[in-house]
Amino acid sequence: MATNTVAEKTDTSAEFRPEGTAAKVWEALTATPAASVTMIAEAAGVSRPTATKALTAFAEAGHAIRTPGRRSEEGRAQPDTWAPVFSDDVRDQDGDVPPTPDTAADAAVTADVSIDAPAAPEAPDTTTEDTPTTTMSFPDAMRILEQEAERRAAAEAELARAQSEEEARRQQAAESLAKARMVEDTRRALTDLLNAVTTTYAALLSDDDTAFTTGLEAIYSGTADVRKAIRTTQPKATTGWGSSRGGDRSAPRPLRPDVVAHLTKYPDLAFTANEIAKVLGRSSGAVANALDTLARNGEAELVSERPNRFRAVKPQDA
């Protein structure tokens, strides 16, 4: 295999006229000597692989010289450079093109490259002009923060609106359910009361004392249920005794006299605390405490348990 240097083939380059894409690369090479493949490709308007292929062919034919890139002060590899070779170049006594001052240190290496050897792979072009910047500027960061703040405010407003709509929907559903429950409770109370009145009236006509007494107790209880249903359909009064549950708890009116009066009014009947509480519009717990106190004081009599039933003390029992 021949080992002649690149420079020895320049005798046939006097009339070197490549064609096609190679002509563009040759024109760019001669116009920008000592340029990298990237620069030559841009000047020729071709791709980098096309420029590399053409330059390699020029070098193999002795019309171009490739100078390996050095390293910068930062240690980065510089791209290889290419230069054209003309037939009228001044040669030394061996026929070689004398090295330029910038490439004197690499001339010996270039001259020893065999024309038949494949071109060494070109080092990647790592110049700073090709390196993309990833640093975010301060105005960009501030703009992102402002956009995020606006997004958060919009999201919070949307969540608050959705929550308000959901609460309104639940409130409406609760009101509808409460109204339906009130209507059902009222109908049941009125029906039960009507049944108690009818039964009691029939017992009165038939002179059935036991059924009549039981019917009266059912009427009292049914009347309390109706009053309770009426209170749920009307606004609560803010003045007067027994106007509301809150008023019952805070009213200074004594409870035991009312319990005694109720027992005395129906001396032959026995009542539970819950039944008396419904009639008086007071709490069943307070009425139960009052009945226990009255029983200890001898003003009422416990006649049965589970549930506890009380009646007034008759004069002969006192």
C-alpha positions as semicolon CSV with decimal commas, in nm:
position;residue;x (nm);y (nm);z (nm)
1;M;0,000;0,000;0,000
2;A;0,136;0,346;-0,090
3;T;0,245;0,565;0,199
4;N;0,291;0,894;0,017
5;T;0,188;1,198;0,219
6;V;-0,101;1,420;0,139
7;A;0,125;1,692;0,015
8;E;0,283;1,463;-0,250
9;K;-0,049;1,438;-0,437
10;T;-0,082;1,812;-0,496
11;D;0,092;1,791;-0,834
12;T;-0,237;1,696;-0,998
13;S;-0,449;1,969;-0,827
14;A;-0,377;2,254;-1,065
15;E;-0,710;2,221;-1,238
16;F;-0,915;2,075;-0,942
17;R;-1,279;2,150;-1,018
18;P;-1,525;1,934;-0,820
19;E;-1,890;1,916;-0,927
20;G;-2,228;1,913;-0,757
21;T;-2,243;1,937;-0,379
22;A;-1,865;1,889;-0,356
23;A;-1,821;2,212;-0,553
24;K;-2,014;2,405;-0,287
25;V;-1,801;2,252;-0,011
26;W;-1,480;2,330;-0,204
27;E;-1,591;2,690;-0,257
28;A;-1,668;2,727;0,114
29;L;-1,335;2,567;0,207
30;T;-1,135;2,803;-0,011
31;A;-1,333;3,102;0,113
32;T;-1,292;3,017;0,482
33;P;-0,960;2,840;0,534
34;A;-0,879;2,695;0,876
35;A;-1,253;2,651;0,948
36;S;-1,439;2,371;1,125
37;V;-1,677;2,129;0,952
38;T;-1,972;2,313;1,104
39;M;-1,860;2,647;0,964
40;I;-1,789;2,499;0,620
41;A;-2,126;2,320;0,611
42;E;-2,309;2,641;0,702
43;A;-2,117;2,839;0,438
44;A;-2,188;2,575;0,172
45;G;-2,551;2,535;0,273
46;V;-2,523;2,159;0,317
47;S;-2,554;1,920;0,608
48;R;-2,258;1,845;0,830
49;P;-2,231;1,476;0,722
50;T;-2,227;1,587;0,355
51;A;-1,952;1,842;0,425
52;T;-1,751;1,584;0,620
53;K;-1,772;1,333;0,335
54;A;-1,659;1,589;0,078
55;L;-1,373;1,718;0,293
56;T;-1,251;1,363;0,355
57;A;-1,250;1,302;-0,021
58;F;-1,054;1,625;-0,073
59;A;-0,799;1,517;0,183
60;E;-0,760;1,172;0,026
61;A;-0,706;1,339;-0,313
62;G;-0,448;1,576;-0,165
63;H;-0,657;1,893;-0,199
64;A;-0,723;1,957;0,170
65;I;-0,544;1,930;0,503
66;R;-0,713;1,842;0,829
67;T;-0,561;1,985;1,148
68;P;-0,669;1,818;1,475
69;G;-0,825;2,055;1,724
70;R;-0,647;2,154;2,040
71;R;-0,794;2,204;2,386
72;S;-0,897;2,539;2,524
73;E;-0,772;2,689;2,849
74;E;-1,082;2,545;3,019
75;G;-0,990;2,197;2,893
76;R;-1,259;2,173;2,627
77;A;-1,178;1,998;2,299
78;Q;-1,171;2,236;2,000
79;P;-1,305;2,116;1,662
80;D;-1,068;2,008;1,387
81;T;-0,997;2,264;1,117
82;W;-0,965;2,220;0,740
83;A;-0,757;2,412;0,487
84;P;-0,733;2,382;0,105
85;V;-0,412;2,271;-0,072
86;F;-0,329;2,434;-0,408
87;S;-0,077;2,318;-0,673
88;D;0,124;2,641;-0,657
89;D;0,185;2,626;-0,282
90;V;0,544;2,687;-0,181
91;R;0,708;2,357;-0,078
92;D;1,019;2,265;0,114
93;Q;1,298;2,052;-0,021
94;D;1,098;1,735;0,035
95;G;0,798;1,865;-0,162
96;D;0,578;1,924;0,141
97;V;0,375;2,236;0,212
98;P;0,560;2,425;0,486
99;P;0,349;2,456;0,802
100;T;0,204;2,791;0,900
101;P;0,305;2,945;1,234
102;D;-0,033;2,849;1,383
103;T;0,001;2,484;1,283
104;A;0,376;2,431;1,321
105;A;0,329;2,213;1,627
106;D;0,094;1,978;1,438
107;A;0,265;1,975;1,096
108;A;0,461;1,659;1,156
109;V;0,153;1,470;1,265
110;T;-0,040;1,585;0,956
111;A;0,243;1,495;0,718
112;D;0,260;1,139;0,851
113;V;-0,103;1,059;0,782
114;S;-0,130;0,796;0,507
115;I;-0,346;0,884;0,212
116;D;-0,497;0,536;0,223
117;A;-0,585;0,549;0,596
118;P;-0,945;0,632;0,688
119;A;-1,007;0,973;0,832
120;A;-1,003;0,988;1,210
121;P;-1,342;1,061;1,366
122;E;-1,393;1,428;1,416
123;A;-1,424;1,550;1,771
124;P;-1,765;1,694;1,857
125;D;-1,801;2,065;1,822
126;T;-1,839;2,180;2,183
127;T;-1,793;2,550;2,137
128;T;-1,990;2,769;2,370
129;E;-2,192;2,914;2,083
130;D;-2,365;2,575;2,033
131;T;-2,432;2,514;2,404
132;P;-2,795;2,602;2,499
133;T;-2,842;2,808;2,809
134;T;-3,069;2,675;3,086
135;T;-3,037;2,957;3,337
136;M;-3,372;3,119;3,429
137;S;-3,368;3,493;3,451
138;F;-3,513;3,683;3,746
139;P;-3,798;3,839;3,543
140;D;-3,896;3,492;3,418
141;A;-3,903;3,359;3,775
142;M;-4,116;3,654;3,893
143;R;-4,357;3,603;3,603
144;I;-4,397;3,234;3,691
145;L;-4,465;3,323;4,057
146;E;-4,726;3,582;3,956
147;Q;-4,899;3,333;3,728
148;E;-4,901;3,072;4,004
149;A;-5,048;3,324;4,252
150;E;-5,326;3,410;4,005
151;R;-5,394;3,041;3,945
152;R;-5,417;2,970;4,317
153;A;-5,655;3,261;4,373
154;A;-5,879;3,143;4,091
155;A;-5,874;2,786;4,223
156;E;-5,963;2,900;4,577
157;A;-6,250;3,111;4,443
158;E;-6,384;2,817;4,243
159;L;-6,362;2,584;4,543
160;A;-6,539;2,839;4,765
161;R;-6,815;2,879;4,505
162;A;-6,861;2,503;4,474
163;Q;-6,869;2,464;4,853
164;S;-7,129;2,742;4,887
165;E;-7,349;2,582;4,622
166;E;-7,319;2,244;4,793
167;E;-7,411;2,392;5,132
168;A;-7,712;2,568;4,979
169;R;-7,821;2,245;4,814
170;R;-7,791;2,054;5,142
171;Q;-7,980;2,326;5,330
172;Q;-8,263;2,313;5,077
173;A;-8,275;1,934;5,098
174;A;-8,281;1,948;5,479
175;E;-8,566;2,201;5,476
176;S;-8,765;1,990;5,233
177;L;-8,710;1,681;5,447
178;A;-8,809;1,868;5,765
179;K;-9,127;1,994;5,602
180;A;-9,219;1,646;5,485
181;R;-9,155;1,509;5,835
182;M;-9,369;1,785;5,990
183;V;-9,659;1,711;5,756
184;E;-9,640;1,341;5,834
185;D;-9,618;1,398;6,211
186;T;-9,914;1,639;6,203
187;R;-10,131;1,398;6,005
188;R;-10,050;1,116;6,245
189;A;-10,119;1,331;6,552
190;L;-10,454;1,450;6,417
191;T;-10,552;1,097;6,313
192;D;-10,460;0,954;6,653
193;L;-10,646;1,234;6,828
194;L;-10,953;1,180;6,613
195;N;-10,944;0,810;6,693
196;A;-10,909;0,882;7,068
197;V;-11,199;1,129;7,068
198;T;-11,422;0,889;6,878
199;T;-11,337;0,595;7,104
200;T;-11,378;0,799;7,420
201;Y;-11,710;0,939;7,303
202;A;-11,833;0,588;7,230
203;A;-11,719;0,473;7,577
204;L;-11,907;0,763;7,731
205;L;-12,226;0,667;7,551
206;S;-12,186;0,303;7,649
207;D;-12,115;0,398;8,011
208;D;-11,779;0,213;8,000
209;D;-11,582;0,390;8,272
210;T;-11,257;0,206;8,210
211;A;-11,254;0,273;7,836
212;F;-11,364;0,629;7,900
213;T;-11,075;0,692;8,142
214;T;-10,825;0,538;7,903
215;G;-10,969;0,742;7,619
216;L;-10,934;1,065;7,813
217;E;-10,566;0,990;7,876
218;A;-10,520;0,920;7,505
219;I;-10,691;1,251;7,424
220;Y;-10,457;1,439;7,655
221;S;-10,156;1,274;7,497
222;G;-10,287;1,329;7,144
223;T;-10,358;1,694;7,217
224;A;-9,998;1,740;7,327
225;D;-9,876;1,582;7,002
226;V;-10,092;1,819;6,801
227;R;-9,960;2,118;6,995
228;K;-9,608;2,000;6,929
229;A;-9,678;1,976;6,556
230;I;-9,828;2,326;6,560
231;R;-9,519;2,467;6,732
232;T;-9,295;2,328;6,457
233;T;-9,500;2,501;6,186
234;Q;-9,516;2,845;6,354
235;P;-9,239;3,089;6,443
236;K;-9,137;3,066;6,804
237;A;-9,254;3,354;7,021
238;T;-8,989;3,562;7,189
239;T;-9,200;3,667;7,489
240;G;-9,425;3,493;7,737
241;W;-9,398;3,173;7,933
242;G;-9,375;2,846;7,750
243;S;-9,317;3,018;7,414
244;S;-9,022;2,793;7,327
245;R;-8,797;2,532;7,475
246;G;-8,536;2,793;7,543
247;G;-8,801;3,000;7,721
248;D;-8,901;2,698;7,928
249;R;-8,550;2,645;8,054
250;S;-8,494;3,006;8,146
251;A;-8,846;3,088;8,273
252;P;-8,860;3,177;8,643
253;R;-9,212;3,028;8,672
254;P;-9,214;2,736;8,922
255;L;-9,288;2,397;8,775
256;R;-9,424;2,199;9,072
257;P;-9,741;2,411;9,116
258;D;-9,832;2,344;8,751
259;V;-9,770;1,970;8,797
260;V;-9,983;1,965;9,113
261;A;-10,258;2,159;8,938
262;H;-10,261;1,911;8,651
263;L;-10,277;1,610;8,884
264;T;-10,549;1,774;9,093
265;K;-10,752;1,850;8,782
266;Y;-10,768;1,479;8,700
267;P;-10,758;1,306;9,041
268;D;-10,866;0,966;8,908
269;L;-10,592;0,946;8,640
270;A;-10,225;0,862;8,666
271;F;-9,976;1,029;8,436
272;T;-9,617;0,978;8,329
273;A;-9,367;1,261;8,334
274;N;-9,357;1,264;7,955
275;E;-9,738;1,300;7,930
276;I;-9,745;1,591;8,174
277;A;-9,447;1,752;8,000
278;K;-9,630;1,748;7,668
279;V;-9,937;1,914;7,820
280;L;-9,738;2,180;8,007
281;G;-9,488;2,236;7,727
282;R;-9,199;2,171;7,962
283;S;-8,910;1,926;7,951
284;S;-8,985;1,568;8,062
285;G;-8,674;1,561;8,279
286;A;-8,782;1,868;8,476
287;V;-9,132;1,727;8,519
288;A;-8,990;1,392;8,639
289;N;-8,780;1,573;8,902
290;A;-9,084;1,770;9,012
291;L;-9,294;1,453;9,044
292;D;-9,024;1,283;9,254
293;T;-9,013;1,583;9,485
294;L;-9,390;1,594;9,512
295;A;-9,399;1,223;9,593
296;R;-9,142;1,267;9,871
297;N;-9,342;1,560;10,009
298;G;-9,666;1,363;10,002
299;E;-9,827;1,584;9,738
300;A;-9,830;1,311;9,470
301;E;-9,851;0,935;9,471
302;L;-9,648;0,687;9,265
303;V;-9,901;0,426;9,153
304;S;-9,691;0,218;8,906
305;E;-9,340;0,181;8,772
306;R;-9,182;0,126;8,430
307;P;-9,295;0,374;8,335
308;N;-9,352;0,565;8,657
309;R;-9,705;0,697;8,685
310;F;-9,821;0,953;8,936
311;R;-10,157;1,082;9,051
312;A;-10,279;1,339;9,296
313;V;-10,310;1,239;9,664
314;K;-10,675;1,212;9,754
315;P;-10,792;1,400;10,069
316;Q;-10,871;1,077;10,256
317;D;-10,521;0,946;10,175
318;A;-10,347;1,257;10,301
